Amino acid sequence: MKYIMMMHTPHGGPYQVASWSQQDFQAHIAFMKRFHKQLSASGELVAAEGLAGPEQAKLVRAGKDGKPITDGVFPETKEFLAGYWIVDVDSPERAYELAAQASAAPGPGGAPLNLAIEVREVMSAPPPQELP
């Protein structure tokens, strides 16, 4: 089963990597690289990416003529998606274990950040329709 693990972080909260010391930032990146290698070596990693901050985000909708209409930037957002992993694992419990590992990434002073990691199954087909 495939799951997406999305790392959410409060805007202006503990995940302000730009304000961290160089040592703390390097420790955090080293953790993320080790986690990536672990998932790759186990064959569980499908994809992973870090995302730009909300100050670069835009919401896009199709206008009546089909052309894009953008809204944003939204730097005042309360929380934002910092990055994600897509994993292919045997059970939801394994996805939760991996999410807990990612959540414990080190922050300033090496303390675990314990950021919220949202875990959702990646659907391979639409859910079956219930008959009336």
ZIUR-V302920 format. One record per residue. SS is DSSP state (h for helix, s for strand, l for the rest). PHI is phi in whole degrees, 0 to 359 (* if undefined). PSI is psi in degrees with one decimal (* if undefined). Layout:
ss=SS phi=PHI psi=PSI
ss=SS phi=PHI psi=PSI
//
This chain:
ss=l phi=* psi=139.7
ss=s phi=262 psi=141.1
ss=s phi=227 psi=146.1
ss=s phi=256 psi=133.4
ss=s phi=246 psi=112.5
ss=s phi=252 psi=123.1
ss=s phi=272 psi=110.9
ss=s phi=262 psi=142.5
ss=s phi=221 psi=141.7
ss=s phi=293 psi=134.7
ss=l phi=291 psi=128.1
ss=l phi=79 psi=6.7
ss=l phi=264 psi=-148.5
ss=l phi=291 psi=-18.2
ss=l phi=266 psi=56.1
ss=l phi=257 psi=65.1
ss=h phi=303 psi=-28.2
ss=h phi=295 psi=-23.7
ss=h phi=263 psi=-1.7
ss=l phi=284 psi=158.2
ss=l phi=295 psi=157.2
ss=h phi=302 psi=-40.0
ss=h phi=297 psi=-45.6
ss=h phi=295 psi=-41.5
ss=h phi=297 psi=-45.3
ss=h phi=296 psi=-37.6
ss=h phi=295 psi=-39.3
ss=h phi=295 psi=-46.9
ss=h phi=296 psi=-39.7
ss=h phi=298 psi=-41.0
ss=h phi=300 psi=-48.3
ss=h phi=298 psi=-38.2
ss=h phi=294 psi=-42.0
ss=h phi=297 psi=-41.9
ss=h phi=297 psi=-42.8
ss=h phi=300 psi=-46.1
ss=h phi=298 psi=-41.3
ss=h phi=300 psi=-48.1
ss=h phi=294 psi=-38.1
ss=h phi=294 psi=-45.9
ss=h phi=296 psi=-33.5
ss=h phi=279 psi=-9.5
ss=l phi=79 psi=10.1
ss=l phi=270 psi=-17.4
ss=s phi=280 psi=127.7
ss=s phi=257 psi=-47.8
ss=s phi=198 psi=156.4
ss=s phi=202 psi=140.1
ss=s phi=208 psi=143.7
ss=s phi=270 psi=151.5
ss=l phi=243 psi=151.3
ss=l phi=296 psi=159.4
ss=l phi=290 psi=167.4
ss=h phi=296 psi=-19.4
ss=h phi=293 psi=-9.8
ss=h phi=250 psi=2.3
ss=l phi=280 psi=148.2
ss=l phi=223 psi=141.3
ss=s phi=265 psi=134.4
ss=s phi=237 psi=133.4
ss=s phi=229 psi=156.6
ss=s phi=278 psi=132.2
ss=l phi=283 psi=177.1
ss=l phi=301 psi=-27.5
ss=l phi=269 psi=3.5
ss=l phi=87 psi=-7.7
ss=l phi=280 psi=151.5
ss=s phi=290 psi=139.1
ss=s phi=243 psi=124.9
ss=s phi=252 psi=150.5
ss=s phi=224 psi=144.5
ss=l phi=123 psi=176.1
ss=l phi=280 psi=153.6
ss=l phi=237 psi=61.5
ss=l phi=293 psi=-14.4
ss=l phi=274 psi=5.5
ss=l phi=304 psi=145.1
ss=l phi=287 psi=-37.2
ss=s phi=216 psi=151.5
ss=s phi=217 psi=161.2
ss=s phi=274 psi=114.5
ss=s phi=273 psi=-26.7
ss=s phi=175 psi=177.6
ss=s phi=208 psi=160.7
ss=s phi=231 psi=141.6
ss=s phi=248 psi=124.6
ss=s phi=238 psi=152.3
ss=s phi=243 psi=106.2
ss=l phi=230 psi=169.3
ss=l phi=280 psi=-20.8
ss=l phi=205 psi=158.9
ss=h phi=298 psi=-33.1
ss=h phi=299 psi=-38.1
ss=h phi=294 psi=-40.7
ss=h phi=299 psi=-39.0
ss=h phi=294 psi=-39.0
ss=h phi=299 psi=-45.4
ss=h phi=294 psi=-39.7
ss=h phi=298 psi=-39.6
ss=h phi=296 psi=-38.6
ss=h phi=298 psi=-46.1
ss=h phi=296 psi=-38.8
ss=h phi=300 psi=-31.1
ss=l phi=276 psi=13.6
ss=l phi=307 psi=141.0
ss=s phi=287 psi=145.9
ss=l phi=243 psi=-152.8
ss=h phi=305 psi=132.3
ss=h phi=73 psi=7.6
ss=h phi=83 psi=-0.4
ss=l phi=290 psi=139.3
ss=s phi=300 psi=136.9
ss=l phi=285 psi=-32.5
ss=l phi=52 psi=46.3
ss=l phi=287 psi=153.5
ss=s phi=290 psi=129.8
ss=s phi=242 psi=111.9
ss=s phi=278 psi=129.9
ss=s phi=244 psi=124.3
ss=s phi=222 psi=140.3
ss=s phi=291 psi=139.1
ss=l phi=272 psi=116.7
ss=l phi=285 psi=134.4
ss=l phi=267 psi=-17.5
ss=l phi=204 psi=159.8
ss=l phi=299 psi=149.7
ss=l phi=297 psi=149.1
ss=l phi=297 psi=143.5
ss=l phi=282 psi=137.4
ss=l phi=276 psi=137.6
ss=l phi=277 psi=143.5
ss=l phi=294 psi=*
//
